[in-house]
Amino acid sequence: LMQRKKPEEGTMTLVFADKPLALRAIEIKDATNQTSRVELENVKFGGALEDKLFTFDDPRGNARRNR
C-alpha cells in the first residue's frame, strides 16, 4: 500500500497466509527506506481490551488524550 501521489513517503505491506486466510505480518517502509516489521503469532479473537490501552500519557505533562 502507498499513496499514489506521494509514493516516496513510504509503503505498508500486509503479509497473509492462506488455508486459513490470516494476516501474519505488517511491514512499514518509511521515506528514509527504513523498515519496521510486526509479525503476528498466536492471535486470539473476541477478547476484551482495557480502555487504558488506548490512552496516551504525554511524557511532557500535557493533557491526556483518549483515542
C-alpha positions as CSV (number, residue, x, y, z in Angstrom):
1,L,0.0,0.0,0.0
2,M,1.2,3.5,-0.8
3,Q,-0.1,7.0,-1.6
4,R,-0.4,7.3,-5.3
5,K,0.6,11.0,-5.3
6,K,3.5,10.5,-2.8
7,P,5.0,7.0,-3.2
8,E,8.3,8.3,-2.0
9,E,6.9,8.8,1.5
10,G,6.9,5.0,2.1
11,T,4.9,1.8,1.9
12,M,2.9,-0.6,4.0
13,T,2.9,-4.3,3.1
14,L,0.3,-6.7,4.6
15,V,1.5,-10.3,4.6
16,F,-1.2,-13.0,4.6
17,A,-1.2,-16.8,5.0
18,D,-3.7,-19.0,3.2
19,K,-5.6,-22.0,4.4
20,P,-6.9,-20.4,6.6
21,L,-6.6,-16.9,5.3
22,A,-5.0,-14.8,8.1
23,L,-3.0,-11.7,8.4
24,R,0.6,-12.7,9.5
25,A,2.7,-9.6,9.4
26,I,2.7,-5.8,8.7
27,E,5.8,-4.2,7.2
28,I,6.3,-0.5,7.0
29,K,9.0,1.2,4.9
30,D,9.4,4.9,5.6
31,A,10.7,7.8,3.4
32,T,14.2,7.1,4.6
33,N,13.9,3.4,3.4
34,Q,13.9,2.1,7.0
35,T,11.8,-0.9,7.5
36,S,9.8,-2.0,10.6
37,R,8.0,-5.4,10.6
38,V,5.5,-6.7,13.1
39,E,4.7,-10.4,13.0
40,L,1.5,-11.8,14.4
41,E,1.6,-15.1,16.3
42,N,-1.0,-16.9,18.5
43,V,-3.7,-14.4,17.5
44,K,-6.8,-14.6,19.7
45,F,-10.1,-13.1,18.7
46,G,-13.1,-11.8,20.7
47,G,-11.2,-10.9,23.9
48,A,-11.8,-7.8,26.0
49,L,-9.3,-4.9,26.0
50,E,-8.9,-2.4,28.7
51,D,-9.6,1.2,27.8
52,K,-6.3,2.3,29.3
53,L,-4.5,0.5,26.4
54,F,-5.8,3.3,24.1
55,T,-4.8,6.2,26.4
56,F,-1.8,8.4,25.6
57,D,0.0,9.9,28.5
58,D,2.2,12.7,27.2
59,P,5.6,12.4,28.9
60,R,5.9,16.2,28.8
61,G,3.0,16.6,31.2
62,N,0.4,17.8,28.7
63,A,-3.2,16.7,29.0
64,R,-4.1,13.0,28.4
65,R,-5.9,12.2,25.2
66,N,-8.0,9.1,24.5
67,R,-8.2,7.7,21.0
